[in-house]
Amino acid sequence: MNISAKITGIKYNVNCTDDLTEVSFKDFNINSTPSCFLLSDKQYNYGISKWVSPKRTRSYPFERVYNSLNVP
């Protein structure tokens, strides 16, 4: 049996987010960036969320991912 689907029409509004710290691609160092930030080069912006603790602690990055959803 092969089941496939296409999900369309999902719209969301991001509420209660913090402004992201902007880091230029030229100065990018993953060890010194905040846990959620805006990585920018000359043409594009990328919302980045990183895992900040060992995976065994189960501190999932849901809030950081949510904060980066509204990056254009």
C-alpha positions as CSV (number, residue, x, y, z in Angstrom):
1,M,0.0,0.0,0.0
2,N,1.3,3.4,-0.9
3,I,-0.2,6.4,0.7
4,S,0.8,9.9,-0.3
5,A,-0.6,13.4,0.4
6,K,0.0,17.0,-0.4
7,I,-0.6,19.5,2.4
8,T,-1.5,23.0,1.2
9,G,-3.0,26.2,2.5
10,I,-1.2,26.3,5.9
11,K,-0.9,29.8,7.2
12,Y,0.5,30.9,10.5
13,N,1.1,34.1,12.5
14,V,4.2,34.2,14.7
15,N,3.4,35.9,18.1
16,C,5.5,36.7,21.1
17,T,8.9,36.4,19.5
18,D,12.1,38.2,20.3
19,D,14.1,40.1,17.8
20,L,16.9,38.0,16.5
21,T,20.5,39.0,16.8
22,E,22.0,39.5,13.3
23,V,25.3,37.8,12.5
24,S,27.0,38.5,9.2
25,F,28.2,35.4,7.3
26,K,31.7,36.9,7.1
27,D,32.0,37.0,10.9
28,F,30.1,33.7,11.5
29,N,31.5,31.4,14.3
30,I,29.0,28.8,15.6
31,N,30.7,28.7,19.0
32,S,30.2,32.4,19.7
33,T,26.7,32.9,18.3
34,P,23.5,33.0,20.4
35,S,21.2,29.9,20.4
36,C,18.8,31.6,17.9
37,F,20.0,34.2,15.5
38,L,19.7,35.7,12.0
39,L,22.6,34.8,9.7
40,S,22.9,37.3,6.8
41,D,24.9,37.5,3.7
42,K,24.7,40.1,0.9
43,Q,21.6,38.7,-0.6
44,Y,19.7,36.4,1.9
45,N,18.8,36.1,5.6
46,Y,18.6,32.8,7.3
47,G,16.9,32.1,10.7
48,I,19.2,29.7,12.6
49,S,18.4,27.7,15.7
50,K,21.1,25.5,17.3
51,W,21.0,22.8,19.9
52,V,22.8,24.2,22.9
53,S,23.1,21.3,25.3
54,P,23.9,17.6,25.2
55,K,21.0,15.6,23.7
56,R,20.7,13.5,26.8
57,T,19.3,16.4,28.7
58,R,16.2,16.6,26.4
59,S,16.2,20.3,26.3
60,Y,14.5,20.5,22.9
61,P,14.9,23.7,20.9
62,F,11.2,24.3,20.2
63,E,11.2,27.9,21.4
64,R,14.3,28.8,19.4
65,V,12.8,27.2,16.2
66,Y,9.5,29.1,16.8
67,N,11.4,32.4,17.2
68,S,13.1,31.9,13.8
69,L,9.9,31.1,11.9
70,N,9.1,34.6,10.8
71,V,12.4,35.2,9.0
72,P,11.6,36.4,5.5
